Amino acid sequence: MIGDRVTVHLNGELVTDHVIMENYWDRNQPIFPLEQIELQAHGSKVAYRDIYTKDEYDNFVFRFEFQLTPGANNGLGIRTPMEGDAAYVGMERQIIDNDAPVYEKLQMYQYHGSVYGIIPAKRGYLKPVGEWNYEEVVANGDYTETLYETVSNAKTKTFQTKHLIFYMNNNHSYTKPQLLWLVALRVLIGWYFLYEGLAKVFTSGWTSYGYLMDSQGIFASFFKMIAQNQFVLPIIDAINVYGLIFIGLFLMVGCFTKVGHIGALILLSLYYLSHPPLLNVVYILRTEGSTLWVDKNLIMLGAVIVLMAFPTSRIIGLDRFILRNRKIK
C-alpha cells in the first residue's frame, strides 16, 4: 500500500479525496509496509463504499481481525467482479452480529461466516460484541474454508469449516456435475411443459374434451363430468394451457420455481389420475408404449419432487436476483 491513494466519504461527504497514504502516528516515518490498515470513525457514522483489492487473485489466503458493534452487519466479498452486490454477483462472507435482537429470524445461511444465500457456516465461534475476532479465509480452486480462532482457559483452539463453494443452497451441497445435471433436468422438464402448452395454443379448436371423456379408473366419472359441463370445460382448458406455459417458463429460467413445482405436481397428478396405467384398461387416445402402474406422468412427477428437494434456481436462475430483497440489511 506504500504510495497508494485513499478516498473516504464521511456522512455522505467526500472528506479525503485521492490522497497519498501516510503514517498518521509519525509523519516522519513512511507508512507501514506490512500489517493491517485501521479505519476509524470517532463519534460519527461513516458512509462507506465497498473497498476492493488493487489486484485480482485466483487462489489466496485472507487473514483479518475484526470487532463488531451491537447490530453490526458487514461482509467480505470474494470471487466477485468490480461492480454489483457481492452477495449476488460473487460470494459474500457474512460478518454480522447475529445475536442482535434485530437478527433473531435469520436464515441458516445468513449467520456469521456463511456465504450469503449459499453456504451456512458452523455457529458458536463468534466472540461477544466488543471483543476482537480472528478469521482466516482460504480460497483454493472450487473450495473455500474458514478458520476461526477462540481463546478459552488460556488455550487457543482453531475451528475449521470447508465447503465446495457456490454450489450449496440451504442444507444441500452440490458438486459441479450434480449442479449441472439438476439444472439440466429442470430445464428439460420446463421445456416439456412449455411446448405442450404452446402446441395447444396453436392447435385450432383444441379442447380437453376428448382426453377427459377417455378417462378410466376410479376418478373417471369426475373427469367426464367436467368434460360434459359446457361452463366448466373452457375454464379447465385455459388453466391447463396457460398453466403448462407458465410452469414451463418458470422452470426453464429458474423464476418462481416453487410456484412452478407445485403447479407441475398438480397437473401431473391430475393427468395420472385421469389415465392410470392399469391392467385390462384400453384407451381410445394413443398412449406411448406399454405401461403398468408407472407411466411418463408418474416418472415426471417423481422428477419434479427431486427438483423440489434439491433446488437450484437461487444458484443458477432468475430467483438468484428476484429473491435478493430477502437479504438482511
C-alpha positions as CSV (number, residue, x, y, z in Angstrom):
1,M,0.0,0.0,0.0
2,I,3.0,2.3,0.2
3,G,2.4,5.3,-2.1
4,D,-1.2,4.3,-2.8
5,R,-4.0,6.8,-2.6
6,V,-7.2,6.7,-0.5
7,T,-10.6,8.2,-0.8
8,V,-13.0,8.5,2.2
9,H,-16.7,9.5,2.3
10,L,-18.0,10.6,5.7
11,N,-21.7,11.1,6.3
12,G,-22.2,11.3,2.5
13,E,-19.4,13.9,2.1
14,L,-16.1,13.5,0.5
15,V,-13.5,14.2,3.2
16,T,-10.4,12.5,1.8
17,D,-10.0,12.7,-2.0
18,H,-7.4,10.5,-3.6
19,V,-4.7,11.4,-1.0
20,I,-1.4,9.5,-0.8
21,M,-1.4,7.3,2.3
22,E,0.9,8.3,5.1
23,N,1.9,7.4,8.6
24,Y,-0.6,9.2,10.8
25,W,1.2,8.4,14.1
26,D,4.6,9.6,13.0
27,R,4.6,11.5,9.7
28,N,8.4,11.5,9.7
29,Q,8.1,7.7,9.1
30,P,6.7,6.0,5.9
31,I,3.5,4.0,6.1
32,F,4.0,0.6,7.5
33,P,5.0,-1.9,4.7
34,L,3.2,-4.7,6.5
35,E,0.3,-5.3,9.0
36,Q,-3.2,-4.0,8.9
37,I,-4.6,-0.6,8.0
38,E,-7.1,0.7,10.5
39,L,-10.2,2.7,9.5
40,Q,-11.7,4.7,12.4
41,A,-14.8,6.9,12.8
42,H,-14.9,9.0,16.0
43,G,-18.5,9.8,17.1
44,S,-20.0,9.7,13.6
45,K,-21.4,7.1,11.3
46,V,-19.2,6.5,8.2
47,A,-21.0,6.5,4.9
48,Y,-18.7,3.9,3.4
49,R,-18.2,2.5,-0.1
50,D,-17.1,-1.0,-1.0
51,I,-13.3,-1.4,-0.6
52,Y,-11.6,-3.5,-3.3
53,T,-8.2,-5.0,-3.6
54,K,-5.9,-3.4,-6.1
55,D,-5.1,-6.7,-7.8
56,E,-7.1,-9.8,-8.7
57,Y,-6.4,-13.1,-7.1
58,D,-7.1,-16.7,-8.0
59,N,-6.2,-18.9,-5.0
60,F,-5.5,-17.0,-1.8
61,V,-5.5,-16.9,2.0
62,F,-7.0,-13.8,3.6
63,R,-6.4,-13.2,7.3
64,F,-8.0,-10.4,9.3
65,E,-9.2,-9.3,12.7
66,F,-12.5,-7.5,13.4
67,Q,-14.5,-6.2,16.2
68,L,-18.3,-5.9,16.0
69,T,-20.5,-3.3,17.4
70,P,-24.1,-4.1,18.5
71,G,-26.2,-5.0,15.4
72,A,-23.3,-4.7,13.0
73,N,-23.8,-6.1,9.6
74,N,-20.9,-6.2,7.1
75,G,-19.4,-8.7,4.6
76,L,-16.3,-9.9,2.9
77,G,-16.8,-10.3,-0.9
78,I,-14.7,-13.0,-2.7
79,R,-14.8,-14.2,-6.3
80,T,-16.7,-11.0,-7.2
81,P,-16.4,-8.5,-10.1
82,M,-15.8,-4.8,-9.6
83,E,-19.4,-3.9,-9.9
84,G,-22.6,-5.2,-8.3
85,D,-23.6,-6.6,-4.9
86,A,-21.1,-9.3,-3.9
87,A,-23.8,-11.3,-2.3
88,Y,-25.4,-11.9,-5.7
89,V,-22.7,-11.4,-8.4
90,G,-20.0,-13.2,-6.4
91,M,-19.8,-14.6,-2.8
92,E,-20.2,-12.6,0.4
93,R,-18.9,-14.0,3.7
94,Q,-21.2,-12.7,6.4
95,I,-19.7,-10.6,9.1
96,I,-22.6,-9.9,11.4
97,D,-23.7,-9.6,15.0
98,N,-26.1,-12.5,14.6
99,D,-27.0,-12.4,18.3
100,A,-28.6,-8.9,18.0
101,P,-32.4,-8.9,18.5
102,V,-32.9,-7.4,15.1
103,Y,-31.4,-10.6,13.5
104,E,-33.3,-13.1,15.6
105,K,-35.1,-14.6,12.5
106,L,-32.0,-15.1,10.3
107,Q,-31.9,-17.9,7.8
108,M,-29.2,-20.5,8.4
109,Y,-27.1,-19.1,5.5
110,Q,-27.2,-15.6,6.9
111,Y,-25.3,-16.2,10.1
112,H,-21.7,-15.0,10.6
113,G,-19.2,-16.8,8.4
114,S,-21.8,-18.1,5.9
115,V,-21.5,-17.5,2.2
116,Y,-24.7,-15.5,1.9
117,G,-27.6,-17.5,0.4
118,I,-25.3,-20.4,-0.4
119,I,-23.3,-21.9,2.4
120,P,-24.4,-22.0,6.0
121,A,-21.4,-21.8,8.4
122,K,-20.9,-23.6,11.7
123,R,-22.0,-21.5,14.6
124,G,-20.8,-20.8,18.1
125,Y,-17.3,-19.4,17.3
126,L,-18.1,-15.7,17.1
127,K,-16.9,-13.8,20.2
128,P,-19.1,-11.4,22.1
129,V,-19.7,-7.9,20.8
130,G,-16.7,-5.7,21.6
131,E,-14.1,-8.4,21.5
132,W,-11.6,-8.9,18.7
133,N,-12.1,-11.9,16.4
134,Y,-9.6,-13.6,14.2
135,E,-10.7,-15.1,10.9
136,E,-8.9,-16.7,8.0
137,V,-10.5,-17.4,4.6
138,V,-8.8,-19.9,2.3
139,A,-9.9,-19.9,-1.3
140,N,-8.4,-22.7,-3.3
141,G,-10.0,-23.6,-6.7
142,D,-13.6,-24.7,-6.1
143,Y,-13.2,-24.9,-2.4
144,T,-13.2,-22.3,0.3
145,E,-12.5,-22.8,4.0
146,T,-12.8,-20.6,7.0
147,L,-10.8,-20.8,10.2
148,Y,-11.9,-19.2,13.5
149,E,-9.7,-18.8,16.5
150,T,-11.1,-18.6,20.0
151,V,-9.4,-18.4,23.4
152,S,-10.8,-20.4,26.3
153,N,-9.0,-21.1,29.6
154,A,-5.8,-19.6,28.2
155,K,-5.7,-22.2,25.4
156,T,-6.2,-21.4,21.8
157,K,-8.3,-23.6,19.6
158,T,-8.8,-23.4,15.9
159,F,-12.1,-24.5,14.2
160,Q,-12.3,-25.1,10.5
161,T,-15.1,-25.4,8.1
162,K,-14.6,-26.5,4.5
163,H,-17.1,-26.2,1.7
164,L,-17.5,-26.6,-2.0
165,I,-18.0,-23.0,-3.0
166,F,-21.0,-21.7,-4.8
167,Y,-22.8,-25.0,-5.0
168,M,-24.8,-25.1,-1.9
169,N,-28.4,-24.0,-1.2
170,N,-29.9,-24.2,2.3
171,N,-28.7,-27.7,3.5
172,H,-27.7,-29.0,0.1
173,S,-24.2,-29.2,-1.2
174,Y,-23.7,-29.9,-4.9
175,T,-20.7,-30.8,-6.8
176,K,-20.3,-29.2,-10.3
177,P,-21.7,-32.3,-12.1
178,Q,-24.6,-32.6,-9.7
179,L,-25.5,-28.9,-10.1
180,L,-25.3,-29.1,-13.9
181,W,-27.5,-32.3,-14.1
182,L,-30.0,-30.8,-11.7
183,V,-30.3,-27.7,-13.8
184,A,-30.4,-29.7,-17.0
185,L,-33.3,-31.8,-15.5
186,R,-35.1,-28.6,-14.5
187,V,-34.7,-27.1,-18.0
188,L,-35.8,-30.3,-19.8
189,I,-38.9,-30.7,-17.7
190,G,-39.6,-26.9,-18.2
191,W,-39.3,-27.3,-22.0
192,Y,-41.7,-30.2,-22.0
193,F,-44.3,-28.2,-20.2
194,L,-43.8,-25.1,-22.2
195,Y,-44.0,-26.8,-25.6
196,E,-47.1,-28.8,-24.5
197,G,-48.8,-25.6,-23.7
198,L,-47.7,-23.7,-26.9
199,A,-48.8,-26.7,-29.1
200,K,-52.3,-26.5,-27.6
201,V,-52.4,-22.7,-28.1
202,F,-51.5,-23.0,-31.8
203,T,-53.8,-26.0,-32.5
204,S,-57.0,-24.6,-33.8
205,G,-60.1,-25.7,-31.8
206,W,-58.1,-27.6,-29.2
207,T,-60.1,-28.8,-26.2
208,S,-59.5,-31.3,-23.5
209,Y,-63.0,-32.8,-24.0
210,G,-61.8,-35.9,-25.8
211,Y,-59.0,-36.5,-23.3
212,L,-61.3,-36.2,-20.3
213,M,-64.0,-38.4,-21.9
214,D,-61.4,-41.1,-22.4
215,S,-60.7,-41.2,-18.6
216,Q,-60.6,-44.6,-16.8
217,G,-60.2,-45.7,-13.2
218,I,-62.0,-44.7,-10.0
219,F,-62.0,-40.9,-10.9
220,A,-63.3,-41.4,-14.4
221,S,-66.8,-40.1,-13.6
222,F,-65.3,-36.9,-12.1
223,F,-63.3,-36.1,-15.2
224,K,-66.1,-37.0,-17.6
225,M,-68.5,-34.7,-15.6
226,I,-66.0,-31.8,-16.2
227,A,-65.9,-32.6,-19.9
228,Q,-69.7,-32.6,-20.2
229,N,-70.1,-29.2,-18.4
230,Q,-70.1,-26.5,-21.0
231,F,-69.3,-23.8,-18.5
232,V,-66.5,-25.5,-16.6
233,L,-64.7,-27.1,-19.6
234,P,-63.5,-23.8,-21.1
235,I,-62.1,-22.7,-17.7
236,I,-60.3,-26.0,-17.3
237,D,-58.9,-25.8,-20.8
238,A,-57.5,-22.3,-20.1
239,I,-56.0,-23.3,-16.8
240,N,-54.4,-26.4,-18.5
241,V,-52.9,-24.5,-21.4
242,Y,-51.6,-21.4,-19.6
243,G,-50.6,-23.5,-16.6
244,L,-48.4,-25.6,-18.8
245,I,-46.8,-22.4,-20.4
246,F,-46.1,-20.6,-17.2
247,I,-44.8,-23.7,-15.4
248,G,-42.5,-24.4,-18.3
249,L,-41.2,-20.8,-18.3
250,F,-40.7,-20.7,-14.5
251,L,-38.7,-23.9,-14.5
252,M,-36.6,-23.1,-17.6
253,V,-35.4,-19.7,-16.4
254,G,-35.4,-20.5,-12.7
255,C,-38.0,-18.0,-11.8
256,F,-40.6,-18.5,-9.0
257,T,-39.7,-22.2,-9.2
258,K,-41.7,-23.1,-6.0
259,V,-44.8,-22.0,-7.8
260,G,-43.7,-23.9,-10.9
261,H,-43.0,-27.1,-8.9
262,I,-46.4,-27.0,-7.1
263,G,-48.2,-26.3,-10.4
264,A,-46.4,-29.2,-12.1
265,L,-47.2,-31.6,-9.3
266,I,-50.9,-30.7,-9.5
267,L,-51.2,-31.1,-13.3
268,L,-49.1,-34.3,-13.4
269,S,-51.2,-35.8,-10.6
270,L,-54.4,-35.0,-12.5
271,Y,-53.1,-36.4,-15.7
272,Y,-52.1,-39.6,-13.9
273,L,-55.4,-40.0,-12.1
274,S,-57.4,-39.4,-15.3
275,H,-55.5,-42.0,-17.3
276,P,-54.0,-44.5,-14.8
277,P,-51.8,-47.3,-16.4
278,L,-53.9,-50.2,-15.2
279,L,-54.3,-53.8,-16.4
280,N,-57.1,-54.5,-18.9
281,V,-57.7,-50.8,-19.5
282,V,-57.7,-49.7,-23.1
283,Y,-57.7,-46.0,-24.0
284,I,-59.1,-44.7,-27.3
285,L,-56.5,-42.0,-27.5
286,R,-53.0,-43.3,-28.3
287,T,-50.6,-43.7,-25.5
288,E,-46.8,-44.0,-25.5
289,G,-45.6,-47.7,-25.2
290,S,-47.0,-50.3,-22.8
291,T,-47.2,-49.4,-19.1
292,L,-48.4,-50.9,-15.9
293,W,-48.8,-48.6,-12.8
294,V,-45.9,-46.4,-13.9
295,D,-46.1,-44.1,-16.9
296,K,-44.4,-40.9,-18.0
297,N,-46.6,-38.7,-15.8
298,L,-45.6,-40.6,-12.7
299,I,-42.0,-40.5,-13.7
300,M,-42.1,-36.8,-14.3
301,L,-43.9,-36.3,-11.0
302,G,-41.1,-38.0,-9.2
303,A,-38.5,-35.9,-11.1
304,V,-40.3,-32.7,-10.0
305,I,-40.2,-33.9,-6.4
306,V,-36.4,-34.3,-6.8
307,L,-36.1,-30.8,-8.1
308,M,-38.1,-29.5,-5.1
309,A,-35.8,-31.4,-2.7
310,F,-32.7,-30.2,-4.4
311,P,-33.4,-26.6,-5.6
312,T,-31.0,-24.8,-8.0
313,S,-32.8,-21.6,-9.0
314,R,-31.1,-19.5,-6.4
315,I,-27.7,-20.7,-7.8
316,I,-28.4,-20.7,-11.5
317,G,-31.7,-18.9,-12.3
318,L,-33.5,-15.7,-12.0
319,D,-34.6,-16.4,-8.5
320,R,-31.0,-15.5,-7.5
321,F,-31.8,-11.9,-8.4
322,I,-35.6,-11.8,-7.8
323,L,-35.2,-13.0,-4.2
324,R,-32.4,-10.6,-3.4
325,N,-34.7,-8.5,-1.3
326,R,-34.6,-11.2,1.3
327,K,-31.1,-10.2,2.2
328,I,-30.8,-8.8,5.8
329,K,-29.6,-5.2,5.7
